[in-house]
Amino acid sequence: MVSPSTPYQNFAKVLSSYHDQYSEAGPSSSSSLDSPIRYEAVLDEEGGLIRAFMGALEEVIKSKTPTTSSFEIDNDEQISLEEHQALLSEHRTWQLLRAVYENQIHRSDPNFIPGSSQQQIIQNPYSSPEDIMQILINEDPELSLWATLVDHLQTRPFSSTAPPLEARHGYLPSTLRRAKTAKQQGISLDPDFTLRNPHGQGLAGEDQTYQTPLLETLWDLVRHGELDQAIKVCEQGGEPWRGATLMGGRRWTMGGMTKDSIGISPLEGNRRRALWKKSCRAIAKNPTLSPAERQLYAALISDLPTLLPSCDDWEDHLWAHIQHRIENRLEQRWHDLGGYWEEESGLLGRDDEDVEIAQGGLEEVFKSMQGVQKGGVANAMSDPYHVAQRMIILGRTDALFNQFADQLLKIEASVSPELVGPLVRFFAHLVLTLRTLGQPVPDSAANAIIQAYLTILEREGNDSLVAMYAACLREGSGEESYARFLRAMDPNATREQRLEALSRAKQHNLDVAVIAKETVRMILSEAFEDIPSLSSSEPDITSVSVGLSERDVQLIRSIEWLTMMPETLGEALMKSNDVSRYFLALGKPNAAQSLLRTLPPSLVEILSTTSLREDEENHLIEHQEYIKLFSIFSSYEVLADLESDPTKRPKETSTKLEKYNYNKAVLGAVERVWERTIGLLQPIGLGEQEEEGEEGWLRFRVSRRVENGAKRKSELSTIRKLFIPSLILQLHQLLLLRSDTFPELLDKALELIKIVAKEDNHLYEEFLPSQGSGEGKLGVYLEKVREVGMVCLRVGKGGLFGVRSN
């Protein structure tokens, strides 16, 4: 069974799909996930990028069941109530973002013409209030934003519905039955009958009980801008008169009175709207009425003192405050403009209490909400999604990103673990969406947020998504971040898996060479901090046949990142030399040899035909010098295999020819050991290097000005002191042991003594003790020289003392 896609994967698919489809032509970097695209493709209400994000969240919300279980949740279809609420809050925040930026970007369009209400009244004093109000909103950026926010706040959050209400037909059926049963004469059940006789029987029990949910439902419908549905509920409940009172808020329009609009738009709205407001205000302030009824009519006219007690959550309060400000500013502007209908309204009567109670704009709205003690409001003021909504509304996304980036380290401790990933995902995509819209985003904060999201992706097992988001890091951070991801990759990953990971980076226009170099730098830097450092005491040399430790393998495989593309082969050579020096200085030629075997066979050939700097040429020489060392080891292996393999050794029954051929093969193997060892020990020849005193194995000049120059020079010296005496002593021993069978090898042993003693070769210096490292190996070597002399005396080789033997 295929596991369902996660929001992480779905968001990535949406983002990459929209950029592939809508990104504008330009440089290769324009294909990154945060490159600008047409704002319509981002903000379209039906099919835009933000709407697609919301759709991805809706799929998750629909597929998950919130649970209050205190036990660990094993079912993939269940999530905690906190997770469910976080998903809904994120969905609502994306919805708000789309609305706010659609308004902002549309108004910033050079082709946008807001119109002029003053000019409209001058040209046509009979312009209807409805037409004038729309122009007033268009020409005032603040009013336009307020109207946008009200439209948003009146839409119901995803998966929410109006409160349920029992369907009833007919007007006060229980009270009416009671009146008929009592045969009361002359009783009137008009809407005001309970007010005219407050001491009367009032409504029957069922009707009284029904009034509260009815009025609360009407309040909820008015709150969410569903006025037509509220009127329908009134009509179904036998209260059409109440529906008529709700309709009174519609402004007067007279589109049907113009020649061009006859038959298109009828006369509608309320010419006496001011008196209607005055009546609603009287109801809202009447203490003898139920709170539900007072709050309903307060909502119709945005009477804050009566309306706010019925507002339970953050959005309710925000809606009430903005509605109040819109209503009062529009009324004031309309009165200031004048015109026929405004003058008529004054004659018909005004609402004397229609004044703006709450002054200021959105800043003052949120300040007033800070002091609200209701849990639904107080908790939302610190909820990260509501904080984001507030900062988006106020146009302070820079501060939002900076604050969130500063708190990233505290999030793990202050937010439930299951909520951290979705929260960081939201902020990362908020960064990318605003960049997509061409909006400024602080780079340092954005980098911190995206970096945190990369960590989340790695933790959630979405490795394939890391490169595409790392490419959105600015100022080179993308390469560094992706290198950090590769550094943490499973060290046992195959070469194919590593190559695939690098290929993903290339698909998203990251510099793969930089990534590979940075990955190796990080691995080696971390490894050298962990692994044993070189000590002053001389280590034993490990046989090349000994296996490798896990740490050795990890160091060796780290170089593999640099061998996958031609442009990093030079770096592969240098870093492999760094690691090889470390291994050899620890006396571990087995590890160094294994490392060199992982390098491409054509490495030396490729680099030899490339223009190299002096330091790079020295690295090539150093690499070739190591190859010389390992060729000696391999020649010893061939000799050992020849002498130890019973199938190759002659038997007692073998013929003289077979024995002769075997001895010839052994002598040839010994001579190959001699040739390769002497080839390493002999100086490279006279010339410039000899004049500078830089001849011999690993004695090329290393400038201290290059990176790690002093360390490299010290390590090379350590390797010479470790391996040159060992090679010489081992060769002495080989020649002496085989001289019984092959007497001519004594001549080579004598020649070796001369080579070591020769001043130009500097070989005897490697036997001398280093400062603070004991007696050195000179005594051991002199003992070998004595042994050679004694053998020569025994066999009569006077050439040792300068006397020709007969």
Summary of the structure (lengths in Angstrom):
residues: 806
radius of gyration: 44.3
end to end distance: 91.5
largest distance: 161.8
contacts: 2364
relative contact order: 0.05
helix: 67%
strand: 1%
